Amino acid sequence: MTNAKTLIAIATLAAATFAGAASATPINEQWGGDEPVAQGPALSRAEVQADLNLWNRAGLGQANYSDRTPDADPTYEARLAEYRRLRSGPEFVAEVRRLGGEVSQVAGKGAAASAH
């Protein structure tokens, strides 16, 4: 009986030590779902709305309603490429302006240059 009590005490002490060391480890990443949260300058309301409008225009707005992954939907990659083209082209600048906003330098690096 004494050996069993000693083993239980050692196992308990080891588990407590490991749990304390694991909880003391700092976590430096922020997570939002499956991907790390991107940190960067804030976009204006018009820029966010324009981005969403272009996402929907490219046909990606319904992606959450069914299984539209690259494996399940062969048009997904083409739609994603169209969204990226719209987002980096003059269409983004035009949409932001249509919504009454101005494109920030960060949001429209490629778009602002191609709109002039």
JOHUJO-V533375 format. One record per pair of residues at least 12 apart in sequence whose ideal C-beta (glycine too) atoms are under 6 Angstrom apart, sorted by the first residue. I is the first residue (numbers start at 1). J is the second residue. D is the distance in whole Angstrom. If there is no record, write none. Layout:
BEGIN
i = <I;I>
j = <J;J>
d = <D;D>
END
This chain:
BEGIN
i = <41;43;44;46;46;46;47;47;49;50;50;50;50;53;54;54;55;58;58;58;59;60;60;88;88;89;90;90;92;93;93;93>
j = <106;107;101;96;99;101;96;107;99;92;95;96;99;95;86;87;83;79;82;83;79;79;83;110;111;114;114;115;111;108;111;115>
d = <5;5;5;5;4;2;6;5;5;6;4;4;6;6;4;6;6;5;4;4;4;5;6;4;6;6;5;4;4;6;5;4>
END
